[in-house]
């Protein structure tokens, strides 16, 4: 085999391969880090737009074991897993149940998304939204995972101001018997969430978030923030009550946010960590040792990869996540639920290939090159 690939445009690229990151003996201790994992579709099933998701459970769980083997926690059934974008709730519930059982078997850390996506599309009352949240909340707790109260498209459509958000979340948090994780996903990830927390002005939205957390401090483990705005995240982090974590979901600025400053740091709940797990684990191990130089050196080449992966339209980043999992040998095909593999162009995927190679994240160069040649041949790029 050869590790050379002809890229769209005709340039030849020879992959260097990676695999130089050792698995840590234990999870990092200075930071908590979750990787938001994707689902592996059944490539022979009817995973077409609008059809119920058909999941390859063996490969899906194997990918989670890969993440746990590098000391990372798994954030299950988040938007990385195509919640509301191909993954229907019956498949989601089964995914959470299976992953939580696997986490117990291997001693892995797990949280799981709670939403309202089993409601019919269209308008819903606040009471219906609260009831839907409560139903999924119970499903996650019954599975044995820590709940992440995800942003709800239904709530965003039904709420008329901050007080409606506070009313729904107050009801949920008052019923929680253990600390949960809140979730703030920006409209770049899902335009239907524009104005979440009752305001398009993010400063006003942050005021509502802080009011909610202070009212339920003992029931909030932390909040996952995905706004792709490092300064805003730091400002929110500094307003959190003592003991409440900020889990960065900023796939552009994660090295500096996790590193932190003299006042504090962010922990991590990141989609990009699923794609860069070996590098992320090595960087966090270096941070545990106090070696910030090595930490920065490991993360530096992953940032251009992440910025390209999450480039606009950002919600299609999941296509790149699955493409990299296929190139890395974690699944045998490039198929997604809902047919979402069409979400990125061959040119986008070609750049993703070269950036992943530069970051040392393609352990088998020959395998990655063979698979890349196959996808580019289908796209009309002669190899």
Secondary structure, DSSP 8 states (H G I E B T S, - for coil): ---EEE-TTS-EEE----------SS--SSS-EEEE----B-TTS---TTS---B-HHHHHHHHHHHHHTT-EEEESSGGGTBTTTB-HHHHHHHHHHHHHHHHHHT--EEEEE--TTS-SS---HHHHHHHHHHHHHHHHHHT-EEEE---HHHHHH--SHHHHHHHHHHHHHT-SS-EEEEEE-TTT-GGGTTGGG-SSHHHHHHHHHHHHHHTGGGEEEEEEE-S-HHHHHHHHHHS-TT-EEEE--TTTHHHHHH--SS---EEEESHHHHSHHHHHHHHHHHHTT-HHHHHHHHHHHHHHHHHHT-SSGGGHHHHHHHHHHHTTSSS----GGGGGGGS-HHHHHHHHHHHHHTT--S-HHHHHHHHHHHHHHTT---
